Amino acid sequence: MPAPTDLELLDAWRHGDLSAGDALFNRHFAAIHRFFRNKVSDGLEDLVQQTFMALVEGRERFRNDSSLRTYLFGVANNVLRDHYRAQRKEPEALDFGKSSAVDAGAGPSTVLGKRREERLLLEALRRIPLDSQIILELYYWEEMSASMIAEVLDVPEGTVRGRVRRAKQLLREQLAKVAKSPQELETTMGNLDRWAAGLRRQMAGAEEPEEPDPAADVAADDDDESETG
């Protein structure tokens, strides 16, 4: 028997089935936790809790014209913005299109990559504007399509494609500053899918990342160009 969909669980929850609500939390907890983990150093659990509390309070208002997954990430995105603005004397001065997690005051990442390329990627992501970090992590870590990211950010799909291209350029610039050699830079940029997948598995508690299929990497690179071109 197939597992119930998010919308089926949500409908059961609305009708009083508390176990359905628990199932939704368990299904999406790891992804929402991962969303915040490389962007904040303090208050991580509180931010995750705020995101799910918003779902509890708004479950009757949720419209079925988007997926529950993209809805939750949209909530998490707003919670993150409110978190950083609440820490500043002039919250309106915080521009997510220009300020990075480091600029906003985030301490060292709690994510530790096993390979140097993974550690370089983590460091570079935290040094590009938060809007760019978010869009790349949704694209690579959460494997979202441009249309799904558009739902999360509430922007047109074409805008997402342009932002992904720009974010990759900014990421490359930051990687160039921390890489030891041009070869290390190219190895990291040329295998973003691989390093991102490895980090995702580590954050999920997996033991050792699986080696990717080289052919799949090539296909993914081709898809990048077609989707963002």
C-alpha positions in Angstrom: 0.0 0.0 0.0 1.5 3.4 -1.0 2.3 5.9 1.6 -0.2 8.7 1.9 0.6 12.0 0.2 1.3 15.2 2.1 -2.2 16.5 1.1 -3.9 13.3 2.3 -2.1 13.6 5.6 -2.9 17.2 5.9 -6.6 16.5 5.2 -6.6 13.8 7.9 -4.9 16.1 10.3 -7.5 18.8 9.7 -10.2 16.2 10.5 -8.6 15.4 13.9 -6.1 12.7 13.1 -3.1 13.8 15.2 -1.0 10.9 14.0 -1.3 12.3 10.5 0.2 15.6 11.8 3.0 13.7 13.4 3.7 11.9 10.1 4.0 15.3 8.3 6.4 16.6 10.9 8.6 13.5 10.7 8.5 13.6 6.9 9.8 17.1 6.5 11.7 17.8 9.8 15.1 16.8 8.4 14.8 19.1 5.3 13.7 22.1 7.3 16.5 21.5 9.9 19.0 21.3 7.0 17.6 24.6 5.5 18.6 26.5 8.7 21.8 24.6 9.7 24.2 26.3 7.3 22.7 29.7 7.8 22.6 30.2 11.5 24.8 29.3 14.4 22.5 30.0 17.3 18.8 29.3 17.7 18.6 26.6 15.1 16.0 24.5 16.9 13.9 27.5 17.7 13.7 28.4 14.0 12.7 24.9 13.1 10.0 25.0 15.8 8.7 28.3 14.6 8.4 27.0 11.0 6.3 24.0 12.1 4.3 26.1 14.5 3.3 28.3 11.5 2.1 25.1 9.8 0.1 24.1 12.9 -1.5 27.6 13.1 -2.1 27.9 9.3 -3.0 24.4 8.3 -6.7 25.4 7.8 -5.6 28.3 5.5 -3.2 26.2 3.4 -4.4 26.1 -0.2 -3.8 23.0 -2.3 -2.5 25.0 -5.2 1.1 24.4 -4.2 2.9 21.5 -2.6 3.2 21.3 1.2 7.0 21.0 0.8 7.4 24.2 -1.0 5.0 25.9 1.4 7.1 24.8 4.4 10.3 26.1 2.8 8.6 29.4 2.0 7.7 29.7 5.7 11.2 28.8 6.7 12.6 31.4 4.4 10.4 34.1 6.0 11.3 32.8 9.5 15.0 33.1 8.6 14.6 36.7 7.4 12.7 37.7 10.5 15.4 36.1 12.7 18.2 38.1 11.2 16.2 41.4 11.1 15.3 41.0 14.8 19.0 41.0 15.6 19.7 44.3 14.0 19.1 47.8 15.2 18.2 48.8 11.7 16.4 45.7 10.2 15.4 47.5 7.1 19.1 47.9 6.2 19.6 44.2 5.9 19.5 43.3 2.2 19.4 39.6 1.6 20.4 40.3 -2.0 23.7 41.8 -0.8 24.4 40.5 2.8 25.8 37.0 3.4 25.2 34.8 6.4 28.7 35.9 7.6 27.7 39.5 7.1 24.5 39.0 9.1 26.5 37.7 12.0 26.4 33.9 11.7 29.1 32.1 13.5 31.1 29.1 12.2 29.0 26.5 10.4 28.0 23.5 12.4 28.2 21.4 9.2 31.6 19.7 8.8 32.3 18.4 5.3 34.4 15.1 5.1 36.2 16.2 2.0 38.1 19.4 1.4 35.8 20.3 -1.6 32.8 20.0 0.7 34.4 22.3 3.2 35.2 24.8 0.5 31.7 24.7 -0.7 30.2 25.3 2.7 32.5 28.2 3.4 31.8 29.8 0.0 28.1 29.4 0.3 28.1 31.3 3.6 30.0 34.2 2.0 27.6 34.8 -0.9 24.4 36.9 -0.4 21.8 35.0 1.5 19.3 35.1 -1.4 22.0 33.3 -3.5 22.9 30.8 -0.8 19.2 29.9 -0.4 18.5 29.4 -4.0 21.6 27.2 -4.6 20.9 25.1 -1.6 17.3 24.6 -2.7 18.6 23.7 -6.2 21.4 21.3 -5.2 20.7 20.1 -1.6 16.9 19.9 -2.0 17.0 19.0 -5.7 14.1 21.4 -6.4 13.2 22.4 -10.0 13.0 26.0 -11.0 9.2 25.9 -10.8 9.4 24.6 -7.2 11.9 27.2 -6.1 9.6 29.8 -7.7 6.8 28.6 -5.4 9.1 28.8 -2.3 10.3 32.4 -3.1 7.1 33.6 -4.7 8.8 34.8 -7.8 8.4 34.0 -11.6 10.1 30.8 -12.8 12.2 32.8 -15.3 13.5 35.0 -12.4 14.7 31.8 -10.6 16.7 30.7 -13.6 18.4 34.0 -13.8 19.2 34.0 -10.1 20.6 30.5 -10.2 23.0 31.6 -12.9 24.0 34.7 -11.0 24.4 32.7 -7.7 26.7 30.2 -9.4 28.9 33.1 -10.6 29.1 34.5 -7.1 29.9 31.1 -5.7 32.7 30.6 -8.1 34.1 34.0 -7.1 34.1 33.0 -3.4 35.6 29.6 -4.2 38.4 31.2 -6.1 39.4 33.1 -2.9 39.6 30.0 -0.7 40.8 27.3 -3.2 44.5 26.5 -3.1 44.8 26.1 -6.8 42.9 26.6 -10.1 42.6 22.9 -10.3 40.9 22.7 -6.9 38.5 25.4 -8.0 37.6 23.6 -11.1 37.2 20.3 -9.3 34.8 21.9 -6.8 32.8 23.8 -9.3 32.7 21.0 -11.8 31.2 18.6 -9.3 28.7 20.7 -7.3 26.1 18.0 -7.5 28.5 15.4 -6.0 29.7 17.6 -3.1 26.1 18.9 -2.4 24.8 15.3 -2.3 27.6 14.3 0.0 26.8 17.1 2.4 23.2 16.3 2.3 23.8 12.7 3.3 26.1 13.7 6.1 23.5 16.1 7.5 21.0 13.3 7.3 23.3 11.1 9.4 24.5 8.8 6.6 27.8 7.1 7.0 29.7 7.5 3.8 28.5 9.3 0.7 27.9 7.1 -2.3 30.0 7.7 -5.4 27.9 9.3 -8.1 27.4 8.0 -11.6 29.7 10.1 -13.8 27.2 10.0 -16.6 24.6 11.4 -14.3 26.9 14.3 -13.5 27.3 15.1 -17.1 23.5 14.9 -17.6 23.0 17.2 -14.6 25.4 19.8 -16.0 23.6 19.7 -19.3 20.3 20.2 -17.4 21.8 23.2 -15.6 22.6 24.9 -18.8 19.2 24.2 -20.4 17.2 25.2 -17.3 19.1 28.3 -16.5 20.1 29.3 -20.0 
